[in-house]
């Protein structure tokens, strides 16, 4: 079909834009108006994160830790010397294990709200069975904790339910075990963790730094945080997300068991009945305060270590000053501060935008392409028709 110069621009425009039966029409993508001005639509995140905001916040945490240590030293210099230092390190190791478990579950997108009740149940179990020895008393608790974490992980993956909801339900079930005690339980074992205080706290510090370093590696961070909420939850699944969810919940449950045993054996005081939810608030709150995002995946390197150290020092300082602050109040304060840090991390932890809509428009056109001109024609030998916006009628386009 040969091309004929149109005499009516309006008729020509209707023919090339709306005649679906013509064989020499514009590409289908040009039948609708093309708009390239204004901001670009939101693009789904690809897992790239900026670690600078984490490092900056960790400097603030380090300074805060140093300030609390100075206040504690000024209150009582013996607090940072042995044997008081051993008890301080043991408490820090227990809180650190809770925080490690909470942080990993947060990174995996399945925050484990059962860590506090699990820790309290493990404390009761050790208090009642510690006279059998550390290993015989600890082994059944570890097995039950790992099995419980695995079952909850399977429920989350199979039913595509939120991790916080499934773990909260599991935690409430564990609370029933602790509520069977109506009076404090004396610790029967004779294991004294203060003898391994430096080893316990050093082990926690090593795990915290190793986990933070691995989390800074892009592929590892994206793999662990593959369950991070985005889009339809029913479409999340498969081995890519199942494995980190299982590992996170099993590890966090085991860490909670270890923390409970250390808390029971450390001060050698009776284990008091309760819910353990205050320790859930402490663990997750410290993980958030350390820079781990409440939405998953994002996290720092040194934040967990600094946050745990700061709170451990503050608890000792608060006890020596006899401030008598409820542990629930401390947990709520830490949790609230952690939510603020999450907003900071989410706002400044994502990559910088490539540019606004006008910059993209200029880059896309590159000075040669225009959505108003046909790109492809069925008859390449025919001459290009003139632009219909050329001339006095172009202003009405």
N, C-alpha and C positions, 0 to 999 in steps of 0.2 A: 504494500500500500504506500503510495507516494504521499509526501507531505505537501500540504497546500497552505499558503500563508493565510491565516485567519483574518477576516475583515471585521468580526465582532469580538473584541477581547472577552466580553462576558460569556459569550457562547463557547469560546475556546476554553475558558477556565472551567466551565461546567463539564465540557467533554473530557478533559484530561483528569479531572478530580472525581467525578461522580459517575461516569459511564463505565459500569462494571463489565459490560460486554465487549468493550473495545480491546483490541489486542495491543495497542500501542499506548498504554496508559502508564501513569507513574507507578513506582514500586508500592506495594500495599502499605508499607510503613509510612508513606507520605500522603495517604488518603485523609488521615486525621491531621489536624493542625499540630505542628511541632513547636513546643515551647522550651526554650533553654535558658530563660532568665529566672532569677530568684534562686533561693537556696536549693541544693540538691536534696533528694530524699535520703532519709536515714539509711545507712548501710550497716548490715549486720557485722558485729565485731569479728575479727579474724583471730583474736587471741593475743595480739601484740599489746604489751603493756610497757609503761615507762616506770623504771625503778627509781628514778631520781626523787620522786615524791616520797618513797619509802625511806630512802637514805636520809633525806632531810628531816623527816619525822623521827627517825631513830636517833638523830643527834639531839633532838629535843628530849626524847626519853632518857638518853644517857645523862644529860644535864639534870633532869629531874631525879634520876637515881642518885647521882652524886649529892644533890641537895638533901635528899632524905637521909642518906648515909651520914652526912655532916650533922644533921639534927640529932640523929640517934647517937652519934659519937659524943656530941656535946651534952646530951642527956645522961649518958652512962658510957664511958669509954670501954668498960669491960664487956659491953654487948657485942663488940666486934673482936673479941679475944676469946680464946678457948678457956673454959668449956662451953661458954654461952654461944660461941660462934658455931659449934657443932650442932646444937639444937636449931639454930637459925638456918643452917644449910640443909638440915633434914626437912624442915618445914618448906623451904624453897624447892627441894626436890619433889616433894609431894604435890605442891601447887604447880610446879613445872610440868609434871606428868599429866595432870589434868588439862593444863593449857596446851600441851603438845597434841593430846588427843582431840581437844576441841578445835584447834587450829587446822589439823589435817581434815577433819570432817567438814569444816567450813570451806576449805579450799576445794574439796570434792563436791560441794554443793548440797551436802546432806548433814547439816549441823546436828550433832548428837546431843540432844537435851537430856539424855539418860545418864550422862557421866557422873553427875552428882549422886543420884540414888544408887548407882552401881558402886561408887566409892564408899558410901555409907554401909551398904550391904556387905561389901568385902571387909570393912572394918569390924562389923559384927561377927562375921564368919571367923576372922582371925582371932578376935577376942575370945570366942567360945572354943576354938580348936587349936589355938597356938601352942598349947602344952604338948601337942603331938610333934612339934617341930615346925620350922619355917616352911620347908619344902612340902611335907605332907599336908599342911594347912593351906598353902598357897596354890597347889596344883589344881584341886577341884574348882577353886574360884576362877582360876584362869581358864579352865576348860568351859565352865558355864558362861563366863563372860564372852569368850570367843564364839561359842555356839549362839548365844543371844545376838551378838552383832551380826553374825552370818544370816540368821533368820530374818532380822529386821531389814538387812540389805536385800534379801530376796523379795521380801514384801514390797519394798520401795521400787525395785526394778520391775517386778511382775505387774504390779498394779499402777505404776507411774504416779504414786502419791508423793507429796512433799516429804522430804527427809525429816524436817522438824516435827511434823505431825506423827509420823510413825515412831520416831524415837521418843517423843513425849508420851505416847501411849505405852511404849515399853517401859519407860521410866516410872510411870504411875504403877505399872504392875510390879516393878522392883520395890517400890515404896511399901507395898503390902507386906513384903518379907521383913522390912525393918520395923513396920508398925506392930508386928507380932510381939515385940518387946515392949513392956510397959514400964521398965525400970532400967537405969544404966547398967551396963554389963562390964565387969572387970576383965582386964586383959589377962589371959591365962598363960600366954607364952613369955619366954624370957629373952627373946631376941631384942637387942638394943641397936637400932640403926645409927645411933650417934657414933658408934665405932667405925662406921663406913661413911661418915658424913661427907667427906670430900669426894669419895668415890661416887656416891649417889648424886650429889649435885653436879659433879664433873660429867657424869654420864648424861644427865639431863642437858647440860650446856652443850655437850658434843652433839647430841641428837638434834637440839634446836638449831645449831649452826649448820649441821649437815643438811637438815631438812630445808632450811632457808636457802642454802646454796643450790641445792637441787631444784628448788622451786623457782630460782632465778633463771634457770635454763628454759628457754622458750618452749621447746617440744614437750619437756616434762611438765611444765606448768599447764600447758594446754591439755595434755592428756589427763592429768589429775583433775582439772576443772572442767572436763567435758560435760558434766552434768549440771553446769551452771545454768540457771533458769534463762531461757530464751525461746520465744515462739511457743508452739503447742507442746505442753509437757508429754502428751501421749505419743509424740514422735521421737522422744528421747529413748534410746535403748541400744541394744547390741553390745558386743564385747568391748567396744571402745569406751563405753560408759559404765558397764557392769563391773569390770575389774577394779577400777579405782574406788568405786562406791563400796564394794565389799572390803577392800583393803583398809579404807578409811574407817569404816564402822567397826571392823574387827580390831584394828589397832587402837582406836579410841576407847573401846570397851576394855581391852587389856591394860591400857595405861590407867584407866580409872580404877581397875582392881589393884594395881600396884600402888597407886596413890592412897587408896583406902587402907591398905595394909600398913604403909609407912605412917599415915596419920594415927592409926591405932597403936602402933608399937612405939612411936616416937616419944610423946610426952608421958606415956605409961599411965594416963588417966582413964577412967571408965568411959566407954563409948555410950553417948547419950542418944536415946531414940529421937528420931526426927524424920524429915523427908529427904534431906540431902540436896534439895533444889538450890540452896544457897551456894553450894559448891559448883553446881551447874552454872550459876550466874558468874561466879568467880572465874571459872575456866574459860567460858566463852567470852566473857567481858575482857579478860586479859588478852585473849587471842585477837579480839577486835582492836583493843588498845595498842597491841603490837603492830598493827598494820594489815592484818588479814581481813579481807573484805567479807561482809555479811552475805554478799551475793555469790561468793565463790571465786576460785582461781587466783585472784590477786593477793599478794602477800610480800612481806619484806624478808630480810635476812637476819638481822640482829634484834628485831623488835620484840620477839617473844622472850628472849633472854633478858632484855632490859626491863620489860614490863613485869615479868615475874620477880626479878630482883627488887624492883622498886616497891611492889606490893608486900613482899616478904619483910623488907626493912620497915615499911610503914606499920605492918601488923605488930612487930616487936616494939616499935616506937609508941604506938597507941596503947599497947599493954603496959609499958613502963610508965607512961604518963597517966594511966588509969582513966583514959577517956571513955571507956566502956561503950564503944560504937558497935552496934549490932552487925553481925556478919552479913545479914540480909541487906542492911543499909550500905555497907561497903560494896557488896556485889552489885546493887542497883546503881551506885555511883560509877563504878568501873564500867558497867554495861552501857550506861548512858554516854560516858565519855568515848567508849569504843564505837558507838553508833556515829558520833560526830567524826571520828577518824575514818570510818567507812565512807562517809560522804566526801571527805577530803580525798581519799584514795580513788574513789570512783570518778570524781570530777577531774582530777589532775593526773590520774594514772593511765588514761587512755591516750593513744597516739594523737598528735596534733592533726587537725583537719587539713586536707590537701589544699583547700581554698574555697571561696564562695562560688555561687552559681555563675557570676559574671566571668570569673577567671576560668571556670570550666568551659563556659561557652566559647571564650576566645581560643582556648586550647583545642577544643573539639573542631571548631571551624578551620583553624590554622590558616585563615586567610583565603581558602580555596573552596570550602564547602558551604552551601547555603541550603536550608530546608525548603526554600521557595523554588528552587530550580530542579527539574527532573534529573535523576542520576543515570538511569538506564532506560534505553529505548529498544524496541524489538527490531527496528531497522537502523542499525548503526551507520549505514551509509547515508541516511537522510540528514539534512542539515538540522542543527538545533533550532528550535523555535525561539523567538524573542521572549524575554521575561515579560509576563503580563503586568508586572508592577512598574515597567518602564513606561513613561509617558504620563500625561496629565491624570489618567484614571488610577494610577498607582496609590494615591493618597487615600483612596476609599477601601483599600484592602483590609 
